[in-house]
Amino acid sequence: MSTTPKLRVPYKGPVLLLRQITPLNYAIQLDVGGTKRLIRHDKLKPYKGTGRLSWAKALAKAVGRGHCHPEGRKSRLEGNGVDS
């Protein structure tokens, strides 16, 4: 028996916001494995929790030191939900 769409959790996250592609589209990273998606701004929601992503912090530090450049630009750690 499956759950109706109305009762499902509408967002996944927090995620790592990699960069803004256009004024309406953002590149995000969902997990430590590097699953990336392009998502519209209206599908993002600010993260208001207290938990942090340890893998995202490590990636942001590496980018800050110049060791890697995901998507060609410095990453910003933000807790955003992604509409599923």
C-alpha angles and dihedrals in degrees: 000000000000131000119253116248090246091063098043122104104263098205139049123203167339094263137178113257105217102181148320110261097184131350088275105032131068134188111226136179116222103192148000090272090068100251102170131191139182109228137177120246093244090062092058124088128185114257111236099179129105100233120102133203109246092194091052092050090052091049092048091050091050090051091048090054091049095247095125138005113205111205090359095285139079112276124233121212110228131154104233128161119227120217108239 
